[in-house]
């Protein structure tokens, strides 16, 4: 991963947002929503959306997890500007800032050992005092410094308050005597995460930090670094986390929590973007909307303060609307990509063409790509069909004889819905039955299933020759 041209970004007077996930596992749905909010905010204002991988935890960070993040971003359609930034690769820059603060007297070397710190806290607890560590090295004369390992701590203000101006939470006030002198560099000289985040956000020109409210307490400590460095603060917006339907933090006990799980379940990316945008943000009563509308409407003022609850039924409802509204070319491409993702065999060109022709009659009321494919079984299956048991029951002797009388009529029928309806209704009348009695046998003959699209739609998609072939084969069906 290569660094981007930070100076170029900083010189732009435009909105710059970022998503900065840790590569320690799959891409969580909460991370995806945070990325979406940042993407919408930047794209809707002609700004930049950046991606940084916070991979400083070398024991937990893996290339596979980074790949999962990139796959999730790609599937969701959240394009980002510039190159992916590795936080670990910038460790020297982070350390340089700490040394700059050290030289300016805004940070200090602390030689306290872990045992000494623990003893301080134990004594404070026993005496009923705050266990917030106060280092004796804060104002020590450098001449008294021992030749021993040390950490670098920032000199935090010990009086007054820190106010976090937040676009979602409002002004959040924290007493400064509740903030310790945060460690900037460990005893081995490596920077801590809290320092790295601030330096990276500043260098990348990030103007708006939109992230989960589990980072709200971090903001006060991170603001210290901005202040002592004389850097302008970004706009903060800490968004509530996502809960399950039971009101508890979303976890695997509620079902799928990884972005790729929803891809594997056959939800369109557009539906996921729509649903995640509505998860904690609103624009009036609008539920179904396009990306263009979301970019136009999205604003931090529309984000609620309460945790959003993940509702699978609402996701399915929106998914069905997006499938029904999708252009056939786009929908076909997404279905083929879905089949590839779940390991289904590639379709022949003829089958792909047939599937495209069938979309008009199979995409309505389908909630997932899997349901579209299931409804399109009639065009994807090859004759002779493997007829399901329930459907086979409709192919009794009487029904097969009726199909046998219908087949010759189809040779010269006008191959339109009106023409096909006229022919089948005429055959039904000749046998003194209503068309409904013919529907079951026709479904079994054309699709091998009892639940299918309209028989006339299937005939139109299959074409005259294939329709007649399948009816002829059904006429001789014996159940074996």
CORPEDA-V406246 format. One record per backbone hydrogen bond with DSSP energy under -0.5 kcal/mol. CO is the residue of the C=O (numbers start at 0). NH is the residue of the N-H. If there is no record, write none. Layout:
# CORPEDA-V406246
co=CO nh=NH
co=CO nh=NH
This chain:
# CORPEDA-V406246
co=3 nh=5
co=4 nh=8
co=5 nh=9
co=6 nh=10
co=8 nh=11
co=11 nh=13
co=14 nh=47
co=15 nh=206
co=15 nh=207
co=16 nh=49
co=18 nh=51
co=20 nh=53
co=21 nh=23
co=22 nh=61
co=25 nh=27
co=26 nh=258
co=27 nh=31
co=28 nh=32
co=29 nh=33
co=30 nh=34
co=31 nh=35
co=32 nh=36
co=33 nh=37
co=34 nh=38
co=35 nh=39
co=36 nh=40
co=37 nh=41
co=38 nh=42
co=39 nh=43
co=41 nh=44
co=41 nh=46
co=42 nh=45
co=47 nh=16
co=48 nh=80
co=49 nh=18
co=50 nh=84
co=51 nh=53
co=52 nh=54
co=52 nh=86
co=55 nh=57
co=56 nh=60
co=61 nh=65
co=62 nh=66
co=63 nh=67
co=64 nh=68
co=65 nh=69
co=66 nh=70
co=67 nh=71
co=68 nh=72
co=69 nh=73
co=70 nh=74
co=71 nh=75
co=72 nh=76
co=72 nh=77
co=73 nh=76
co=76 nh=78
co=84 nh=52
co=84 nh=86
co=86 nh=89
co=87 nh=90
co=89 nh=93
co=90 nh=94
co=91 nh=95
co=92 nh=96
co=93 nh=97
co=94 nh=98
co=95 nh=99
co=96 nh=100
co=97 nh=101
co=98 nh=102
co=99 nh=103
co=100 nh=105
co=100 nh=106
co=101 nh=104
co=105 nh=154
co=107 nh=152
co=108 nh=110
co=109 nh=150
co=112 nh=116
co=113 nh=117
co=114 nh=118
co=115 nh=119
co=116 nh=120
co=117 nh=121
co=118 nh=122
co=119 nh=123
co=120 nh=124
co=121 nh=125
co=122 nh=126
co=123 nh=128
co=124 nh=127
co=132 nh=134
co=132 nh=180
co=134 nh=137
co=136 nh=139
co=140 nh=143
co=141 nh=144
co=145 nh=147
co=150 nh=109
co=150 nh=152
co=151 nh=183
co=151 nh=184
co=152 nh=107
co=153 nh=155
co=159 nh=175
co=160 nh=162
co=161 nh=163
co=161 nh=173
co=162 nh=164
co=163 nh=165
co=163 nh=171
co=164 nh=235
co=165 nh=169
co=169 nh=165
co=170 nh=172
co=171 nh=163
co=173 nh=161
co=174 nh=177
co=175 nh=178
co=179 nh=181
co=181 nh=153
co=183 nh=191
co=184 nh=151
co=185 nh=188
co=189 nh=185
co=191 nh=195
co=192 nh=196
co=193 nh=197
co=194 nh=198
co=195 nh=199
co=196 nh=200
co=197 nh=201
co=198 nh=202
co=199 nh=203
co=200 nh=205
co=201 nh=204
co=206 nh=234
co=207 nh=209
co=208 nh=210
co=208 nh=236
co=210 nh=238
co=211 nh=214
co=212 nh=215
co=214 nh=218
co=215 nh=218
co=215 nh=219
co=216 nh=220
co=217 nh=221
co=218 nh=222
co=219 nh=223
co=220 nh=224
co=221 nh=225
co=222 nh=226
co=223 nh=227
co=224 nh=228
co=225 nh=229
co=225 nh=230
co=226 nh=229
co=233 nh=235
co=234 nh=208
co=235 nh=166
co=236 nh=210
co=236 nh=238
co=238 nh=212
co=240 nh=307
co=241 nh=249
co=242 nh=309
co=243 nh=246
co=247 nh=243
co=250 nh=253
co=251 nh=254
co=256 nh=28
co=257 nh=260
co=257 nh=261
co=258 nh=261
co=258 nh=262
co=259 nh=263
co=260 nh=264
co=261 nh=266
co=262 nh=265
co=265 nh=368
co=267 nh=271
co=268 nh=272
co=269 nh=273
co=270 nh=274
co=271 nh=275
co=272 nh=276
co=273 nh=277
co=274 nh=278
co=275 nh=278
co=277 nh=279
co=279 nh=303
co=282 nh=285
co=286 nh=288
co=289 nh=293
co=290 nh=294
co=291 nh=295
co=292 nh=296
co=293 nh=297
co=298 nh=301
co=299 nh=302
co=301 nh=281
co=303 nh=239
co=307 nh=242
co=307 nh=309
co=309 nh=311
co=310 nh=314
co=311 nh=315
co=312 nh=316
co=313 nh=317
co=314 nh=318
co=315 nh=319
co=316 nh=320
co=317 nh=321
co=318 nh=322
co=319 nh=323
co=320 nh=324
co=321 nh=325
co=326 nh=330
co=327 nh=331
co=328 nh=332
co=329 nh=333
co=330 nh=334
co=331 nh=335
co=332 nh=336
co=333 nh=337
co=334 nh=338
co=335 nh=339
co=336 nh=340
co=337 nh=341
co=338 nh=343
co=339 nh=342
co=347 nh=351
co=348 nh=352
co=349 nh=353
co=350 nh=354
co=351 nh=355
co=352 nh=356
co=353 nh=357
co=354 nh=358
co=355 nh=358
co=357 nh=360
co=357 nh=361
co=358 nh=361
co=358 nh=362
co=362 nh=365
co=367 nh=371
co=368 nh=372
co=369 nh=373
co=370 nh=374
co=371 nh=375
co=373 nh=376
co=374 nh=377
co=375 nh=378
co=375 nh=379
co=376 nh=380
co=384 nh=386
co=387 nh=391
co=388 nh=392
co=390 nh=393
co=391 nh=394
co=393 nh=395
co=395 nh=399
co=396 nh=400
co=397 nh=401
co=398 nh=402
co=399 nh=403
co=400 nh=404
co=401 nh=405
co=402 nh=406
co=403 nh=407
co=404 nh=408
co=405 nh=408
co=405 nh=409
co=406 nh=409
co=406 nh=410
co=407 nh=410
co=407 nh=411
co=408 nh=411
co=412 nh=414
co=413 nh=415
co=415 nh=419
co=416 nh=420
co=417 nh=421
co=418 nh=422
co=419 nh=423
co=420 nh=424
co=421 nh=425
co=422 nh=426
co=423 nh=427
co=424 nh=428
co=425 nh=429
co=426 nh=430
co=427 nh=432
co=428 nh=431
co=433 nh=436
co=433 nh=437
co=434 nh=437
co=434 nh=438
co=435 nh=439
co=437 nh=441
co=438 nh=442
co=439 nh=443
co=440 nh=444
co=441 nh=445
co=442 nh=446
co=442 nh=447
co=442 nh=448
co=443 nh=447
co=447 nh=387
co=449 nh=451
co=453 nh=457
co=454 nh=458
co=455 nh=459
co=456 nh=460
co=457 nh=461
co=458 nh=462
co=462 nh=466
co=463 nh=467
co=464 nh=468
co=465 nh=469
co=466 nh=470
co=467 nh=471
co=468 nh=472
co=469 nh=473
co=470 nh=474
co=471 nh=475
co=472 nh=475
co=473 nh=476
